[in-house]
Amino acid sequence: MTQFITGDTKSLRKYMTAIVNMQPWIETPEERNAWIQRATSMNSKVILAVDDRHRLIGSFLFYPSINDDWIREHADDFPFDVEKAFTITLVWVHESQRGKGLGKQLFEKAHEMAKEQGLNVRVGYGAATQDIWSFTKAYSNPTIVDGLEYGGQHIQYTLIK
Ligand SMILES: CC(C)(COP(=O)(O)OP(=O)(O)OC[C@H]1O[C@@H](n2cnc3c(N)ncnc32)[C@H](O)[C@@H]1OP(=O)(O)O)[C@@H](O)C(=O)NCCC(=O)NCCS
């Protein structure tokens, strides 16, 4: 049976290497370390799914978007209070487990935890793959922030009820 474990990057430190190892677009050990440090410095919350043999089968992280220097510098360009925003990152479900609703469960748990922290706008930017854009679009109709780009990509947001 799938179990969910939640915490932060410090309490779940032993899983962080596995989480970044699972991301095919993070290629080198230096990049992996940088991503762990980034996730930690953003004060990210971590939601993990493990199977009955304690193998990691899914991970979602989110952080208050304001913890990103770039977002803070551009705070006035957003049509909402960025203090209320969160960003989901390092999304992954094991290939053998995809299409069974696990991504949806992790996504919903991330939203619940974000709401408990008073965060109610999901901001997507700088995604490493198209998968996450199409996945989040399956749930919402995100709005593009006019005139603001990050790494050549639009920034999008969704108000969470
Ligand atoms: C995206 C991902 C997390 C989805 O996980 P999953 O467990 O297969 O998703 P689910 O089975 O919970 O799917 C839930 C819903 O989303 C839809 N969906 C899943 N993946 C989708 C995708 N890539 N594009 C569009 N819709 C998608 C499903 O059809 C399903 O819809 P339904 O509720 O109407 O049936 C998984 O495919 C994955 O790990 N992809 C690689 C991750 C990645 O690229 N990460 C980049 C770093 S952010």
The ligand as an SDF file (V2000), in Angstrom:
LIG
                    3D

 48 50  0  0  0  0  0  0  0  0999 V2000
    3.3400   14.3350  -14.4820 C   0  0  0  0  0  0  0  0  0  0  0  0
    3.3120   13.0920  -13.5700 C   0  0  0  0  0  0  0  0  0  0  0  0
    3.7430   13.5020  -12.1550 C   0  0  0  0  0  0  0  0  0  0  0  0
    1.8640   12.5680  -13.5190 C   0  0  0  0  0  0  0  0  0  0  0  0
    1.7900   11.5280  -12.5600 O   0  0  0  0  0  0  0  0  0  0  0  0
    0.6940   10.3520  -12.6960 P   0  0  0  0  0  0  0  0  0  0  0  0
    0.6810    9.6100  -11.4130 O   0  0  0  0  0  0  0  0  0  0  0  0
    0.9230    9.5850  -13.9290 O   0  0  0  0  0  0  0  0  0  0  0  0
   -0.6400   11.2040  -12.8750 O   0  0  0  0  0  0  0  0  0  0  0  0
   -2.1110   10.7060  -12.4770 P   0  0  0  0  0  0  0  0  0  0  0  0
   -2.2600    9.2750  -12.8160 O   0  0  0  0  0  0  0  0  0  0  0  0
   -2.4080   11.1090  -11.0620 O   0  0  0  0  0  0  0  0  0  0  0  0
   -2.9750   11.5720  -13.4480 O   0  0  0  0  0  0  0  0  0  0  0  0
   -3.9590   12.4510  -12.9540 C   0  0  0  0  0  0  0  0  0  0  0  0
   -4.6290   13.1360  -14.1180 C   0  0  0  0  0  0  0  0  0  0  0  0
   -3.6760   13.9280  -14.8370 O   0  0  0  0  0  0  0  0  0  0  0  0
   -3.6510   13.5290  -16.1920 C   0  0  0  0  0  0  0  0  0  0  0  0
   -2.2410   13.5590  -16.6210 N   0  0  0  0  0  0  0  0  0  0  0  0
   -1.2300   12.8370  -16.1120 C   0  0  0  0  0  0  0  0  0  0  0  0
   -0.0640   13.1620  -16.7160 N   0  0  0  0  0  0  0  0  0  0  0  0
   -0.3750   14.1100  -17.6230 C   0  0  0  0  0  0  0  0  0  0  0  0
    0.3700   14.8370  -18.5800 C   0  0  0  0  0  0  0  0  0  0  0  0
    1.7040   14.6840  -18.7020 N   0  0  0  0  0  0  0  0  0  0  0  0
   -0.2850   15.7080  -19.3540 N   0  0  0  0  0  0  0  0  0  0  0  0
   -1.6240   15.8980  -19.2380 C   0  0  0  0  0  0  0  0  0  0  0  0
   -2.3900   15.2380  -18.3550 N   0  0  0  0  0  0  0  0  0  0  0  0
   -1.7730   14.3480  -17.5580 C   0  0  0  0  0  0  0  0  0  0  0  0
   -4.2060   12.1280  -16.2140 C   0  0  0  0  0  0  0  0  0  0  0  0
   -4.7970   11.8350  -17.4570 O   0  0  0  0  0  0  0  0  0  0  0  0
   -5.2290   12.1660  -15.1220 C   0  0  0  0  0  0  0  0  0  0  0  0
   -6.4330   12.7670  -15.5740 O   0  0  0  0  0  0  0  0  0  0  0  0
   -7.8700   12.2990  -14.9870 P   0  0  0  0  0  0  0  0  0  0  0  0
   -7.8380   12.6530  -13.5020 O   0  0  0  0  0  0  0  0  0  0  0  0
   -8.8440   13.1080  -15.7610 O   0  0  0  0  0  0  0  0  0  0  0  0
   -7.9310   10.8390  -15.1970 O   0  0  0  0  0  0  0  0  0  0  0  0
    4.2290   11.9630  -14.0970 C   0  0  0  0  0  0  0  0  0  0  0  0
    3.8750   11.6840  -15.4270 O   0  0  0  0  0  0  0  0  0  0  0  0
    5.6970   12.2910  -14.0580 C   0  0  0  0  0  0  0  0  0  0  0  0
    6.3890   12.0320  -13.0550 O   0  0  0  0  0  0  0  0  0  0  0  0
    6.2400   12.8850  -15.1440 N   0  0  0  0  0  0  0  0  0  0  0  0
    7.6270   13.3150  -15.1850 C   0  0  0  0  0  0  0  0  0  0  0  0
    7.8450   14.4400  -14.2040 C   0  0  0  0  0  0  0  0  0  0  0  0
    8.5220   15.6410  -14.7610 C   0  0  0  0  0  0  0  0  0  0  0  0
    8.6080   15.8870  -15.9470 O   0  0  0  0  0  0  0  0  0  0  0  0
    9.0220   16.4570  -13.8190 N   0  0  0  0  0  0  0  0  0  0  0  0
    9.6690   17.6990  -14.1820 C   0  0  0  0  0  0  0  0  0  0  0  0
   10.0980   18.4420  -12.9860 C   0  0  0  0  0  0  0  0  0  0  0  0
    8.8850   19.5670  -12.3960 S   0  0  0  0  0  0  0  0  0  0  0  0
  1  2  1  0
  2  3  1  0
  2  4  1  0
  2 36  1  0
  4  5  1  0
  5  6  1  0
  6  7  2  0
  6  8  1  0
  6  9  1  0
  9 10  1  0
 10 11  2  0
 10 12  1  0
 10 13  1  0
 13 14  1  0
 14 15  1  0
 15 16  1  0
 15 30  1  0
 16 17  1  0
 17 18  1  0
 17 28  1  0
 18 19  1  0
 18 27  1  0
 19 20  2  0
 20 21  1  0
 21 22  1  0
 21 27  2  0
 22 23  1  0
 22 24  2  0
 24 25  1  0
 25 26  2  0
 26 27  1  0
 28 29  1  0
 28 30  1  0
 30 31  1  0
 31 32  1  0
 32 33  2  0
 32 34  1  0
 32 35  1  0
 36 37  1  0
 36 38  1  0
 38 39  2  0
 38 40  1  0
 40 41  1  0
 41 42  1  0
 42 43  1  0
 43 44  2  0
 43 45  1  0
 45 46  1  0
 46 47  1  0
 47 48  1  0
M  END
$$$$
